[in-house]
Amino acid sequence: GTRAEIGEATLPDRFEEQARLRPGAPAVLFGGRELTYGELNTRANQLAHHLTTQGLGRGDLAGILLDRGLDFAIAVLAVVKTGAGYA
């Protein structure tokens, strides 16, 4: 598997940098609901930890079957944080 690279940093690295710099700034808006960078990072980290304890990691592929929305954004970020890809 490959990780999305942005310059020298990975996508999760860049996201975590924004979460540190702007934790209270809106990151995802959907259906009148909002998650800040800090909230999205915390929830994605929790799910990523759960996924890694279940064996998901670099080179794996995770299926995400969710409608677009906050939970979808959390799931995509969590999977990428594990080093896995998603479909």
N, CA, C and O atoms as a Maestro MAE file, in Angstrom:
{
 s_m_m2io_version
 :::
 2.0.0
}

f_m_ct {
 s_m_title
 :::
 protein
 m_atom[348] {
  # First column is atom index #
  i_m_mmod_type
  r_m_x_coord
  r_m_y_coord
  r_m_z_coord
  i_m_residue_number
  s_m_chain_name
  s_m_pdb_residue_name
  s_m_pdb_atom_name
  i_m_atomic_number
  :::
  1 25 0.820 -1.185 0.000 1 A "GLY " " N  " 7
  2 3 0.000 0.000 0.000 1 A "GLY " " CA " 6
  3 2 0.860 1.243 0.000 1 A "GLY " " C  " 6
  4 15 2.041 1.201 0.344 1 A "GLY " " O  " 8
  5 25 0.264 2.330 -0.383 2 A "THR " " N  " 7
  6 3 0.967 3.608 -0.388 2 A "THR " " CA " 6
  7 2 0.209 4.595 0.478 2 A "THR " " C  " 6
  8 15 -0.996 4.471 0.697 2 A "THR " " O  " 8
  9 25 0.946 5.573 0.960 3 A "ARG " " N  " 7
  10 3 0.323 6.654 1.726 3 A "ARG " " CA " 6
  11 2 0.375 7.909 0.878 3 A "ARG " " C  " 6
  12 15 1.345 8.147 0.158 3 A "ARG " " O  " 8
  13 25 -0.680 8.713 0.971 4 A "ALA " " N  " 7
  14 3 -0.686 9.982 0.247 4 A "ALA " " CA " 6
  15 2 0.395 10.879 0.827 4 A "ALA " " C  " 6
  16 15 0.414 11.136 2.031 4 A "ALA " " O  " 8
  17 25 1.279 11.345 -0.010 5 A "GLU " " N  " 7
  18 3 2.370 12.210 0.442 5 A "GLU " " CA " 6
  19 2 2.091 13.650 0.029 5 A "GLU " " C  " 6
  20 15 1.678 13.915 -1.100 5 A "GLU " " O  " 8
  21 25 2.319 14.564 0.944 6 A "ILE " " N  " 7
  22 3 2.199 15.990 0.665 6 A "ILE " " CA " 6
  23 2 3.533 16.584 1.059 6 A "ILE " " C  " 6
  24 15 3.786 16.819 2.240 6 A "ILE " " O  " 8
  25 25 4.401 16.833 0.068 7 A "GLY " " N  " 7
  26 3 5.752 17.262 0.382 7 A "GLY " " CA " 6
  27 2 6.444 16.127 1.106 7 A "GLY " " C  " 6
  28 15 6.416 14.986 0.647 7 A "GLY " " O  " 8
  29 25 7.060 16.429 2.229 8 A "GLU " " N  " 7
  30 3 7.741 15.420 3.033 8 A "GLU " " CA " 6
  31 2 6.806 14.756 4.034 8 A "GLU " " C  " 6
  32 15 7.111 13.677 4.542 8 A "GLU " " O  " 8
  33 25 5.675 15.386 4.323 9 A "ALA " " N  " 7
  34 3 4.764 14.890 5.351 9 A "ALA " " CA " 6
  35 2 3.632 14.080 4.732 9 A "ALA " " C  " 6
  36 15 3.236 14.314 3.590 9 A "ALA " " O  " 8
  37 25 3.122 13.131 5.498 10 A "THR " " N  " 7
  38 3 1.975 12.342 5.053 10 A "THR " " CA " 6
  39 2 0.691 13.122 5.308 10 A "THR " " C  " 6
  40 15 0.689 14.112 6.040 10 A "THR " " O  " 8
  41 25 -0.389 12.672 4.703 11 A "LEU " " N  " 7
  42 3 -1.696 13.293 4.931 11 A "LEU " " CA " 6
  43 2 -2.052 13.312 6.417 11 A "LEU " " C  " 6
  44 15 -2.469 14.357 6.917 11 A "LEU " " O  " 8
  45 25 -1.903 12.189 7.152 12 A "PRO " " N  " 7
  46 3 -2.201 12.253 8.590 12 A "PRO " " CA " 6
  47 2 -1.303 13.239 9.345 12 A "PRO " " C  " 6
  48 15 -1.757 13.900 10.280 12 A "PRO " " O  " 8
  49 25 -0.043 13.339 8.947 13 A "ASP " " N  " 7
  50 3 0.859 14.304 9.582 13 A "ASP " " CA " 6
  51 2 0.353 15.729 9.379 13 A "ASP " " C  " 6
  52 15 0.305 16.517 10.324 13 A "ASP " " O  " 8
  53 25 -0.017 16.051 8.163 14 A "ARG " " N  " 7
  54 3 -0.526 17.397 7.859 14 A "ARG " " CA " 6
  55 2 -1.822 17.680 8.604 14 A "ARG " " C  " 6
  56 15 -2.028 18.790 9.096 14 A "ARG " " O  " 8
  57 25 -2.695 16.684 8.688 15 A "PHE " " N  " 7
  58 3 -3.951 16.889 9.403 15 A "PHE " " CA " 6
  59 2 -3.675 17.141 10.882 15 A "PHE " " C  " 6
  60 15 -4.246 18.060 11.469 15 A "PHE " " O  " 8
  61 25 -2.806 16.333 11.489 16 A "GLU " " N  " 7
  62 3 -2.506 16.515 12.910 16 A "GLU " " CA " 6
  63 2 -1.846 17.861 13.178 16 A "GLU " " C  " 6
  64 15 -2.045 18.454 14.238 16 A "GLU " " O  " 8
  65 25 -1.064 18.342 12.225 17 A "GLU " " N  " 7
  66 3 -0.474 19.672 12.367 17 A "GLU " " CA " 6
  67 2 -1.575 20.732 12.445 17 A "GLU " " C  " 6
  68 15 -1.516 21.631 13.284 17 A "GLU " " O  " 8
  69 25 -2.571 20.627 11.576 18 A "GLN " " N  " 7
  70 3 -3.687 21.574 11.617 18 A "GLN " " CA " 6
  71 2 -4.485 21.435 12.913 18 A "GLN " " C  " 6
  72 15 -4.935 22.432 13.478 18 A "GLN " " O  " 8
  73 25 -4.657 20.205 13.380 19 A "ALA " " N  " 7
  74 3 -5.387 19.991 14.636 19 A "ALA " " CA " 6
  75 2 -4.650 20.635 15.806 19 A "ALA " " C  " 6
  76 15 -5.285 21.150 16.726 19 A "ALA " " O  " 8
  77 25 -3.320 20.613 15.781 20 A "ARG " " N  " 7
  78 3 -2.531 21.286 16.830 20 A "ARG " " CA " 6
  79 2 -2.619 22.802 16.715 20 A "ARG " " C  " 6
  80 15 -2.757 23.506 17.715 20 A "ARG " " O  " 8
  81 25 -2.538 23.296 15.477 21 A "LEU " " N  " 7
  82 3 -2.516 24.739 15.258 21 A "LEU " " CA " 6
  83 2 -3.888 25.386 15.404 21 A "LEU " " C  " 6
  84 15 -3.992 26.526 15.855 21 A "LEU " " O  " 8
  85 25 -4.948 24.659 15.022 22 A "ARG " " N  " 7
  86 3 -6.298 25.232 14.986 22 A "ARG " " CA " 6
  87 2 -7.325 24.257 15.546 22 A "ARG " " C  " 6
  88 15 -8.275 23.912 14.843 22 A "ARG " " O  " 8
  89 25 -7.170 23.802 16.783 23 A "PRO " " N  " 7
  90 3 -8.063 22.751 17.300 23 A "PRO " " CA " 6
  91 2 -9.538 23.146 17.342 23 A "PRO " " C  " 6
  92 15 -10.406 22.277 17.255 23 A "PRO " " O  " 8
  93 25 -9.835 24.419 17.472 24 A "GLY " " N  " 7
  94 3 -11.229 24.848 17.547 24 A "GLY " " CA " 6
  95 2 -11.831 25.273 16.230 24 A "GLY " " C  " 6
  96 15 -13.006 25.634 16.175 24 A "GLY " " O  " 8
  97 25 -11.043 25.237 15.159 25 A "ALA " " N  " 7
  98 3 -11.542 25.645 13.844 25 A "ALA " " CA " 6
  99 2 -12.383 24.537 13.225 25 A "ALA " " C  " 6
  100 15 -12.080 23.359 13.415 25 A "ALA " " O  " 8
  101 25 -13.440 24.892 12.485 26 A "PRO " " N  " 7
  102 3 -14.262 23.875 11.828 26 A "PRO " " CA " 6
  103 2 -13.454 23.078 10.806 26 A "PRO " " C  " 6
  104 15 -12.743 23.651 9.980 26 A "PRO " " O  " 8
  105 25 -13.570 21.765 10.868 27 A "ALA " " N  " 7
  106 3 -12.892 20.884 9.915 27 A "ALA " " CA " 6
  107 2 -13.889 20.248 8.958 27 A "ALA " " C  " 6
  108 15 -13.617 20.124 7.764 27 A "ALA " " O  " 8
  109 25 -15.047 19.842 9.481 28 A "VAL " " N  " 7
  110 3 -16.067 19.177 8.674 28 A "VAL " " CA " 6
  111 2 -17.426 19.762 9.042 28 A "VAL " " C  " 6
  112 15 -17.786 19.848 10.216 28 A "VAL " " O  " 8
  113 25 -18.166 20.157 8.025 29 A "LEU " " N  " 7
  114 3 -19.532 20.642 8.189 29 A "LEU " " CA " 6
  115 2 -20.427 19.764 7.344 29 A "LEU " " C  " 6
  116 15 -20.165 19.568 6.157 29 A "LEU " " O  " 8
  117 25 -21.495 19.225 7.948 30 A "PHE " " N  " 7
  118 3 -22.402 18.382 7.175 30 A "PHE " " CA " 6
  119 2 -23.766 18.390 7.845 30 A "PHE " " C  " 6
  120 15 -23.874 18.121 9.041 30 A "PHE " " O  " 8
  121 25 -24.800 18.695 7.088 31 A "GLY " " N  " 7
  122 3 -26.168 18.647 7.586 31 A "GLY " " CA " 6
  123 2 -26.399 19.485 8.831 31 A "GLY " " C  " 6
  124 15 -27.142 19.079 9.725 31 A "GLY " " O  " 8
  125 25 -25.777 20.636 8.896 32 A "GLY " " N  " 7
  126 3 -25.946 21.507 10.049 32 A "GLY " " CA " 6
  127 2 -25.120 21.100 11.256 32 A "GLY " " C  " 6
  128 15 -25.198 21.742 12.303 32 A "GLY " " O  " 8
  129 25 -24.337 20.051 11.125 33 A "ARG " " N  " 7
  130 3 -23.457 19.605 12.213 33 A "ARG " " CA " 6
  131 2 -22.022 19.910 11.850 33 A "ARG " " C  " 6
  132 15 -21.676 20.042 10.676 33 A "ARG " " O  " 8
  133 25 -21.184 20.020 12.879 34 A "GLU " " N  " 7
  134 3 -19.803 20.416 12.669 34 A "GLU " " CA " 6
  135 2 -18.877 19.638 13.594 34 A "GLU " " C  " 6
  136 15 -19.234 19.323 14.729 34 A "GLU " " O  " 8
  137 25 -17.694 19.335 13.099 35 A "LEU " " N  " 7
  138 3 -16.616 18.824 13.936 35 A "LEU " " CA " 6
  139 2 -15.435 19.770 13.766 35 A "LEU " " C  " 6
  140 15 -15.106 20.160 12.646 35 A "LEU " " O  " 8
  141 25 -14.802 20.137 14.862 36 A "THR " " N  " 7
  142 3 -13.593 20.934 14.786 36 A "THR " " CA " 6
  143 2 -12.418 20.023 14.453 36 A "THR " " C  " 6
  144 15 -12.536 18.799 14.507 36 A "THR " " O  " 8
  145 25 -11.291 20.628 14.110 37 A "TYR " " N  " 7
  146 3 -10.089 19.844 13.857 37 A "TYR " " CA " 6
  147 2 -9.737 18.998 15.075 37 A "TYR " " C  " 6
  148 15 -9.384 17.826 14.940 37 A "TYR " " O  " 8
  149 25 -9.832 19.588 16.260 38 A "GLY " " N  " 7
  150 3 -9.511 18.842 17.478 38 A "GLY " " CA " 6
  151 2 -10.447 17.671 17.707 38 A "GLY " " C  " 6
  152 15 -10.003 16.574 18.044 38 A "GLY " " O  " 8
  153 25 -11.749 17.899 17.523 39 A "GLU " " N  " 7
  154 3 -12.732 16.824 17.707 39 A "GLU " " CA " 6
  155 2 -12.543 15.719 16.667 39 A "GLU " " C  " 6
  156 15 -12.564 14.534 16.999 39 A "GLU " " O  " 8
  157 25 -12.361 16.113 15.419 40 A "LEU " " N  " 7
  158 3 -12.175 15.121 14.360 40 A "LEU " " CA " 6
  159 2 -10.905 14.311 14.601 40 A "LEU " " C  " 6
  160 15 -10.905 13.093 14.418 40 A "LEU " " O  " 8
  161 25 -9.835 14.966 15.005 41 A "ASN " " N  " 7
  162 3 -8.591 14.265 15.265 41 A "ASN " " CA " 6
  163 2 -8.748 13.284 16.421 41 A "ASN " " C  " 6
  164 15 -8.288 12.146 16.331 41 A "ASN " " O  " 8
  165 25 -9.388 13.707 17.496 42 A "THR " " N  " 7
  166 3 -9.597 12.834 18.657 42 A "THR " " CA " 6
  167 2 -10.423 11.608 18.276 42 A "THR " " C  " 6
  168 15 -10.060 10.481 18.610 42 A "THR " " O  " 8
  169 25 -11.527 11.831 17.581 43 A "ARG " " N  " 7
  170 3 -12.402 10.706 17.218 43 A "ARG " " CA " 6
  171 2 -11.733 9.776 16.213 43 A "ARG " " C  " 6
  172 15 -11.888 8.558 16.299 43 A "ARG " " O  " 8
  173 25 -10.984 10.340 15.255 44 A "ALA " " N  " 7
  174 3 -10.274 9.501 14.284 44 A "ALA " " CA " 6
  175 2 -9.167 8.709 14.972 44 A "ALA " " C  " 6
  176 15 -8.945 7.546 14.635 44 A "ALA " " O  " 8
  177 25 -8.473 9.313 15.924 45 A "ASN " " N  " 7
  178 3 -7.431 8.592 16.663 45 A "ASN " " CA " 6
  179 2 -8.025 7.431 17.453 45 A "ASN " " C  " 6
  180 15 -7.440 6.349 17.508 45 A "ASN " " O  " 8
  181 25 -9.189 7.655 18.066 46 A "GLN " " N  " 7
  182 3 -9.839 6.579 18.825 46 A "GLN " " CA " 6
  183 2 -10.198 5.418 17.910 46 A "GLN " " C  " 6
  184 15 -9.946 4.261 18.244 46 A "GLN " " O  " 8
  185 25 -10.783 5.720 16.759 47 A "LEU " " N  " 7
  186 3 -11.154 4.660 15.825 47 A "LEU " " CA " 6
  187 2 -9.915 3.996 15.239 47 A "LEU " " C  " 6
  188 15 -9.890 2.776 15.080 47 A "LEU " " O  " 8
  189 25 -8.887 4.777 14.914 48 A "ALA " " N  " 7
  190 3 -7.648 4.202 14.378 48 A "ALA " " CA " 6
  191 2 -7.027 3.239 15.387 48 A "ALA " " C  " 6
  192 15 -6.545 2.171 15.009 48 A "ALA " " O  " 8
  193 25 -7.037 3.607 16.654 49 A "HIS " " N  " 7
  194 3 -6.501 2.721 17.694 49 A "HIS " " CA " 6
  195 2 -7.298 1.409 17.721 49 A "HIS " " C  " 6
  196 15 -6.717 0.325 17.772 49 A "HIS " " O  " 8
  197 25 -8.623 1.517 17.688 50 A "HIS " " N  " 7
  198 3 -9.472 0.320 17.680 50 A "HIS " " CA " 6
  199 2 -9.164 -0.546 16.452 50 A "HIS " " C  " 6
  200 15 -9.038 -1.765 16.564 50 A "HIS " " O  " 8
  201 25 -9.046 0.084 15.293 51 A "LEU " " N  " 7
  202 3 -8.781 -0.670 14.069 51 A "LEU " " CA " 6
  203 2 -7.424 -1.371 14.126 51 A "LEU " " C  " 6
  204 15 -7.301 -2.508 13.669 51 A "LEU " " O  " 8
  205 25 -6.410 -0.715 14.676 52 A "THR " " N  " 7
  206 3 -5.101 -1.364 14.764 52 A "THR " " CA " 6
  207 2 -5.131 -2.519 15.749 52 A "THR " " C  " 6
  208 15 -4.445 -3.519 15.539 52 A "THR " " O  " 8
  209 25 -5.915 -2.408 16.825 53 A "THR " " N  " 7
  210 3 -6.011 -3.542 17.758 53 A "THR " " CA " 6
  211 2 -6.736 -4.721 17.116 53 A "THR " " C  " 6
  212 15 -6.592 -5.861 17.559 53 A "THR " " O  " 8
  213 25 -7.519 -4.440 16.066 54 A "GLN " " N  " 7
  214 3 -8.204 -5.506 15.329 54 A "GLN " " CA " 6
  215 2 -7.351 -6.043 14.183 54 A "GLN " " C  " 6
  216 15 -7.776 -6.944 13.459 54 A "GLN " " O  " 8
  217 25 -6.139 -5.487 14.016 55 A "GLY " " N  " 7
  218 3 -5.211 -6.013 13.024 55 A "GLY " " CA " 6
  219 2 -5.065 -5.208 11.745 55 A "GLY " " C  " 6
  220 15 -4.313 -5.612 10.858 55 A "GLY " " O  " 8
  221 25 -5.755 -4.087 11.622 56 A "LEU " " N  " 7
  222 3 -5.640 -3.278 10.406 56 A "LEU " " CA " 6
  223 2 -4.349 -2.470 10.451 56 A "LEU " " C  " 6
  224 15 -4.023 -1.867 11.474 56 A "LEU " " O  " 8
  225 25 -3.616 -2.460 9.341 57 A "GLY " " N  " 7
  226 3 -2.367 -1.713 9.299 57 A "GLY " " CA " 6
  227 2 -1.895 -1.470 7.888 57 A "GLY " " C  " 6
  228 15 -2.616 -1.714 6.921 57 A "GLY " " O  " 8
  229 25 -0.674 -0.986 7.785 58 A "ARG " " N  " 7
  230 3 -0.072 -0.643 6.496 58 A "ARG " " CA " 6
  231 2 -0.186 -1.808 5.520 58 A "ARG " " C  " 6
  232 15 0.121 -2.954 5.847 58 A "ARG " " O  " 8
  233 25 -0.635 -1.479 4.312 59 A "GLY " " N  " 7
  234 3 -0.766 -2.486 3.270 59 A "GLY " " CA " 6
  235 2 -2.125 -3.157 3.232 59 A "GLY " " C  " 6
  236 15 -2.446 -3.852 2.268 59 A "GLY " " O  " 8
  237 25 -2.932 -2.957 4.271 60 A "ASP " " N  " 7
  238 3 -4.276 -3.529 4.291 60 A "ASP " " CA " 6
  239 2 -5.250 -2.593 3.579 60 A "ASP " " C  " 6
  240 15 -4.935 -1.433 3.313 60 A "ASP " " O  " 8
  241 25 -6.430 -3.114 3.279 61 A "LEU " " N  " 7
  242 3 -7.494 -2.336 2.666 61 A "LEU " " CA " 6
  243 2 -8.748 -2.486 3.514 61 A "LEU " " C  " 6
  244 15 -9.150 -3.600 3.848 61 A "LEU " " O  " 8
  245 25 -9.363 -1.360 3.862 62 A "ALA " " N  " 7
  246 3 -10.589 -1.370 4.667 62 A "ALA " " CA " 6
  247 2 -11.752 -0.893 3.812 62 A "ALA " " C  " 6
  248 15 -11.633 0.099 3.092 62 A "ALA " " O  " 8
  249 25 -12.851 -1.582 3.888 63 A "GLY " " N  " 7
  250 3 -14.066 -1.131 3.232 63 A "GLY " " CA " 6
  251 2 -14.814 -0.193 4.163 63 A "GLY " " C  " 6
  252 15 -14.984 -0.494 5.344 63 A "GLY " " O  " 8
  253 25 -15.259 0.937 3.644 64 A "ILE " " N  " 7
  254 3 -16.045 1.887 4.434 64 A "ILE " " CA " 6
  255 2 -17.405 2.000 3.778 64 A "ILE " " C  " 6
  256 15 -17.532 2.516 2.667 64 A "ILE " " O  " 8
  257 25 -18.409 1.519 4.463 65 A "LEU " " N  " 7
  258 3 -19.771 1.543 3.935 65 A "LEU " " CA " 6
  259 2 -20.612 2.452 4.823 65 A "LEU " " C  " 6
  260 15 -21.346 1.987 5.695 65 A "LEU " " O  " 8
  261 25 -20.493 3.735 4.590 66 A "LEU " " N  " 7
  262 3 -21.234 4.751 5.337 66 A "LEU " " CA " 6
  263 2 -21.720 5.808 4.360 66 A "LEU " " C  " 6
  264 15 -21.086 6.059 3.336 66 A "LEU " " O  " 8
  265 25 -22.834 6.417 4.679 67 A "ASP " " N  " 7
  266 3 -23.268 7.571 3.900 67 A "ASP " " CA " 6
  267 2 -22.330 8.732 4.174 67 A "ASP " " C  " 6
  268 15 -21.679 8.771 5.219 67 A "ASP " " O  " 8
  269 25 -22.255 9.675 3.249 68 A "ARG " " N  " 7
  270 3 -21.447 10.864 3.473 68 A "ARG " " CA " 6
  271 2 -21.916 11.560 4.739 68 A "ARG " " C  " 6
  272 15 -23.114 11.641 5.009 68 A "ARG " " O  " 8
  273 25 -20.985 12.050 5.492 69 A "GLY " " N  " 7
  274 3 -21.304 12.745 6.726 69 A "GLY " " CA " 6
  275 2 -20.125 12.739 7.671 69 A "GLY " " C  " 6
  276 15 -19.009 12.389 7.287 69 A "GLY " " O  " 8
  277 25 -20.374 13.125 8.906 70 A "LEU " " N  " 7
  278 3 -19.303 13.221 9.894 70 A "LEU " " CA " 6
  279 2 -18.664 11.868 10.169 70 A "LEU " " C  " 6
  280 15 -17.440 11.771 10.255 70 A "LEU " " O  " 8
  281 25 -19.475 10.820 10.308 71 A "ASP " " N  " 7
  282 3 -18.927 9.494 10.590 71 A "ASP " " CA " 6
  283 2 -18.051 8.993 9.439 71 A "ASP " " C  " 6
  284 15 -17.049 8.315 9.667 71 A "ASP " " O  " 8
  285 25 -18.428 9.327 8.211 72 A "PHE " " N  " 7
  286 3 -17.620 8.950 7.061 72 A "PHE " " CA " 6
  287 2 -16.258 9.640 7.126 72 A "PHE " " C  " 6
  288 15 -15.232 9.002 6.892 72 A "PHE " " O  " 8
  289 25 -16.239 10.925 7.438 73 A "ALA " " N  " 7
  290 3 -14.976 11.670 7.538 73 A "ALA " " CA " 6
  291 2 -14.090 11.079 8.627 73 A "ALA " " C  " 6
  292 15 -12.880 10.948 8.441 73 A "ALA " " O  " 8
  293 25 -14.682 10.725 9.754 74 A "ILE " " N  " 7
  294 3 -13.928 10.115 10.853 74 A "ILE " " CA " 6
  295 2 -13.332 8.785 10.403 74 A "ILE " " C  " 6
  296 15 -12.162 8.506 10.661 74 A "ILE " " O  " 8
  297 25 -14.141 7.963 9.728 75 A "ALA " " N  " 7
  298 3 -13.687 6.635 9.305 75 A "ALA " " CA " 6
  299 2 -12.549 6.727 8.290 75 A "ALA " " C  " 6
  300 15 -11.564 5.998 8.406 75 A "ALA " " O  " 8
  301 25 -12.669 7.607 7.304 76 A "VAL " " N  " 7
  302 3 -11.620 7.745 6.294 76 A "VAL " " CA " 6
  303 2 -10.320 8.190 6.949 76 A "VAL " " C  " 6
  304 15 -9.264 7.614 6.685 76 A "VAL " " O  " 8
  305 25 -10.386 9.202 7.795 77 A "LEU " " N  " 7
  306 3 -9.173 9.684 8.452 77 A "LEU " " CA " 6
  307 2 -8.568 8.607 9.346 77 A "LEU " " C  " 6
  308 15 -7.349 8.445 9.383 77 A "LEU " " O  " 8
  309 25 -9.406 7.876 10.060 78 A "ALA " " N  " 7
  310 3 -8.916 6.806 10.942 78 A "ALA " " CA " 6
  311 2 -8.190 5.729 10.147 78 A "ALA " " C  " 6
  312 15 -7.109 5.292 10.543 78 A "ALA " " O  " 8
  313 25 -8.764 5.303 9.043 79 A "VAL " " N  " 7
  314 3 -8.127 4.259 8.228 79 A "VAL " " CA " 6
  315 2 -6.781 4.744 7.705 79 A "VAL " " C  " 6
  316 15 -5.794 4.010 7.751 79 A "VAL " " O  " 8
  317 25 -6.738 5.977 7.208 80 A "VAL " " N  " 7
  318 3 -5.481 6.512 6.684 80 A "VAL " " CA " 6
  319 2 -4.439 6.607 7.795 80 A "VAL " " C  " 6
  320 15 -3.252 6.387 7.553 80 A "VAL " " O  " 8
  321 25 -4.875 6.932 9.009 81 A "LYS " " N  " 7
  322 3 -3.936 7.010 10.146 81 A "LYS " " CA " 6
  323 2 -3.332 5.642 10.465 81 A "LYS " " C  " 6
  324 15 -2.220 5.578 10.989 81 A "LYS " " O  " 8
  325 25 -4.029 4.557 10.167 82 A "THR " " N  " 7
  326 3 -3.471 3.218 10.430 82 A "THR " " CA " 6
  327 2 -2.433 2.833 9.382 82 A "THR " " C  " 6
  328 15 -1.673 1.885 9.583 82 A "THR " " O  " 8
  329 25 -2.394 3.556 8.273 83 A "GLY " " N  " 7
  330 3 -1.503 3.210 7.186 83 A "GLY " " CA " 6
  331 2 -2.185 2.360 6.124 83 A "GLY " " C  " 6
  332 15 -1.584 2.047 5.096 83 A "GLY " " O  " 8
  333 25 -3.424 1.991 6.365 84 A "ALA " " N  " 7
  334 3 -4.174 1.177 5.406 84 A "ALA " " CA " 6
  335 2 -4.819 2.082 4.366 84 A "ALA " " C  " 6
  336 15 -4.850 3.304 4.513 84 A "ALA " " O  " 8
  337 25 -5.328 1.461 3.320 85 A "GLY " " N  " 7
  338 3 -6.110 2.155 2.308 85 A "GLY " " CA " 6
  339 2 -7.590 1.869 2.539 85 A "GLY " " C  " 6
  340 15 -7.946 1.041 3.377 85 A "GLY " " O  " 8
  341 25 -8.433 2.548 1.805 86 A "TYR " " N  " 7
  342 3 -9.867 2.327 1.961 86 A "TYR " " CA " 6
  343 2 -10.559 2.290 0.612 86 A "TYR " " C  " 6
  344 15 -10.075 2.837 -0.378 86 A "TYR " " O  " 8
  345 25 -11.700 1.634 0.604 87 A "ALA " " N  " 7
  346 3 -12.529 1.564 -0.601 87 A "ALA " " CA " 6
  347 2 -13.962 1.792 -0.200 87 A "ALA " " C  " 6
  348 15 -14.851 1.779 -1.051 87 A "ALA " " O  " 8
  :::
 }
 m_bond[347] {
  # First column is bond index #
  i_m_from
  i_m_to
  i_m_order
  :::
  1 1 2 1
  2 2 3 1
  3 3 4 2
  4 3 5 1
  5 5 6 1
  6 6 7 1
  7 7 8 2
  8 7 9 1
  9 9 10 1
  10 10 11 1
  11 11 12 2
  12 11 13 1
  13 13 14 1
  14 14 15 1
  15 15 16 2
  16 15 17 1
  17 17 18 1
  18 18 19 1
  19 19 20 2
  20 19 21 1
  21 21 22 1
  22 22 23 1
  23 23 24 2
  24 23 25 1
  25 25 26 1
  26 26 27 1
  27 27 28 2
  28 27 29 1
  29 29 30 1
  30 30 31 1
  31 31 32 2
  32 31 33 1
  33 33 34 1
  34 34 35 1
  35 35 36 2
  36 35 37 1
  37 37 38 1
  38 38 39 1
  39 39 40 2
  40 39 41 1
  41 41 42 1
  42 42 43 1
  43 43 44 2
  44 43 45 1
  45 45 46 1
  46 46 47 1
  47 47 48 2
  48 47 49 1
  49 49 50 1
  50 50 51 1
  51 51 52 2
  52 51 53 1
  53 53 54 1
  54 54 55 1
  55 55 56 2
  56 55 57 1
  57 57 58 1
  58 58 59 1
  59 59 60 2
  60 59 61 1
  61 61 62 1
  62 62 63 1
  63 63 64 2
  64 63 65 1
  65 65 66 1
  66 66 67 1
  67 67 68 2
  68 67 69 1
  69 69 70 1
  70 70 71 1
  71 71 72 2
  72 71 73 1
  73 73 74 1
  74 74 75 1
  75 75 76 2
  76 75 77 1
  77 77 78 1
  78 78 79 1
  79 79 80 2
  80 79 81 1
  81 81 82 1
  82 82 83 1
  83 83 84 2
  84 83 85 1
  85 85 86 1
  86 86 87 1
  87 87 88 2
  88 87 89 1
  89 89 90 1
  90 90 91 1
  91 91 92 2
  92 91 93 1
  93 93 94 1
  94 94 95 1
  95 95 96 2
  96 95 97 1
  97 97 98 1
  98 98 99 1
  99 99 100 2
  100 99 101 1
  101 101 102 1
  102 102 103 1
  103 103 104 2
  104 103 105 1
  105 105 106 1
  106 106 107 1
  107 107 108 2
  108 107 109 1
  109 109 110 1
  110 110 111 1
  111 111 112 2
  112 111 113 1
  113 113 114 1
  114 114 115 1
  115 115 116 2
  116 115 117 1
  117 117 118 1
  118 118 119 1
  119 119 120 2
  120 119 121 1
  121 121 122 1
  122 122 123 1
  123 123 124 2
  124 123 125 1
  125 125 126 1
  126 126 127 1
  127 127 128 2
  128 127 129 1
  129 129 130 1
  130 130 131 1
  131 131 132 2
  132 131 133 1
  133 133 134 1
  134 134 135 1
  135 135 136 2
  136 135 137 1
  137 137 138 1
  138 138 139 1
  139 139 140 2
  140 139 141 1
  141 141 142 1
  142 142 143 1
  143 143 144 2
  144 143 145 1
  145 145 146 1
  146 146 147 1
  147 147 148 2
  148 147 149 1
  149 149 150 1
  150 150 151 1
  151 151 152 2
  152 151 153 1
  153 153 154 1
  154 154 155 1
  155 155 156 2
  156 155 157 1
  157 157 158 1
  158 158 159 1
  159 159 160 2
  160 159 161 1
  161 161 162 1
  162 162 163 1
  163 163 164 2
  164 163 165 1
  165 165 166 1
  166 166 167 1
  167 167 168 2
  168 167 169 1
  169 169 170 1
  170 170 171 1
  171 171 172 2
  172 171 173 1
  173 173 174 1
  174 174 175 1
  175 175 176 2
  176 175 177 1
  177 177 178 1
  178 178 179 1
  179 179 180 2
  180 179 181 1
  181 181 182 1
  182 182 183 1
  183 183 184 2
  184 183 185 1
  185 185 186 1
  186 186 187 1
  187 187 188 2
  188 187 189 1
  189 189 190 1
  190 190 191 1
  191 191 192 2
  192 191 193 1
  193 193 194 1
  194 194 195 1
  195 195 196 2
  196 195 197 1
  197 197 198 1
  198 198 199 1
  199 199 200 2
  200 199 201 1
  201 201 202 1
  202 202 203 1
  203 203 204 2
  204 203 205 1
  205 205 206 1
  206 206 207 1
  207 207 208 2
  208 207 209 1
  209 209 210 1
  210 210 211 1
  211 211 212 2
  212 211 213 1
  213 213 214 1
  214 214 215 1
  215 215 216 2
  216 215 217 1
  217 217 218 1
  218 218 219 1
  219 219 220 2
  220 219 221 1
  221 221 222 1
  222 222 223 1
  223 223 224 2
  224 223 225 1
  225 225 226 1
  226 226 227 1
  227 227 228 2
  228 227 229 1
  229 229 230 1
  230 230 231 1
  231 231 232 2
  232 231 233 1
  233 233 234 1
  234 234 235 1
  235 235 236 2
  236 235 237 1
  237 237 238 1
  238 238 239 1
  239 239 240 2
  240 239 241 1
  241 241 242 1
  242 242 243 1
  243 243 244 2
  244 243 245 1
  245 245 246 1
  246 246 247 1
  247 247 248 2
  248 247 249 1
  249 249 250 1
  250 250 251 1
  251 251 252 2
  252 251 253 1
  253 253 254 1
  254 254 255 1
  255 255 256 2
  256 255 257 1
  257 257 258 1
  258 258 259 1
  259 259 260 2
  260 259 261 1
  261 261 262 1
  262 262 263 1
  263 263 264 2
  264 263 265 1
  265 265 266 1
  266 266 267 1
  267 267 268 2
  268 267 269 1
  269 269 270 1
  270 270 271 1
  271 271 272 2
  272 271 273 1
  273 273 274 1
  274 274 275 1
  275 275 276 2
  276 275 277 1
  277 277 278 1
  278 278 279 1
  279 279 280 2
  280 279 281 1
  281 281 282 1
  282 282 283 1
  283 283 284 2
  284 283 285 1
  285 285 286 1
  286 286 287 1
  287 287 288 2
  288 287 289 1
  289 289 290 1
  290 290 291 1
  291 291 292 2
  292 291 293 1
  293 293 294 1
  294 294 295 1
  295 295 296 2
  296 295 297 1
  297 297 298 1
  298 298 299 1
  299 299 300 2
  300 299 301 1
  301 301 302 1
  302 302 303 1
  303 303 304 2
  304 303 305 1
  305 305 306 1
  306 306 307 1
  307 307 308 2
  308 307 309 1
  309 309 310 1
  310 310 311 1
  311 311 312 2
  312 311 313 1
  313 313 314 1
  314 314 315 1
  315 315 316 2
  316 315 317 1
  317 317 318 1
  318 318 319 1
  319 319 320 2
  320 319 321 1
  321 321 322 1
  322 322 323 1
  323 323 324 2
  324 323 325 1
  325 325 326 1
  326 326 327 1
  327 327 328 2
  328 327 329 1
  329 329 330 1
  330 330 331 1
  331 331 332 2
  332 331 333 1
  333 333 334 1
  334 334 335 1
  335 335 336 2
  336 335 337 1
  337 337 338 1
  338 338 339 1
  339 339 340 2
  340 339 341 1
  341 341 342 1
  342 342 343 1
  343 343 344 2
  344 343 345 1
  345 345 346 1
  346 346 347 1
  347 347 348 2
  :::
 }
}
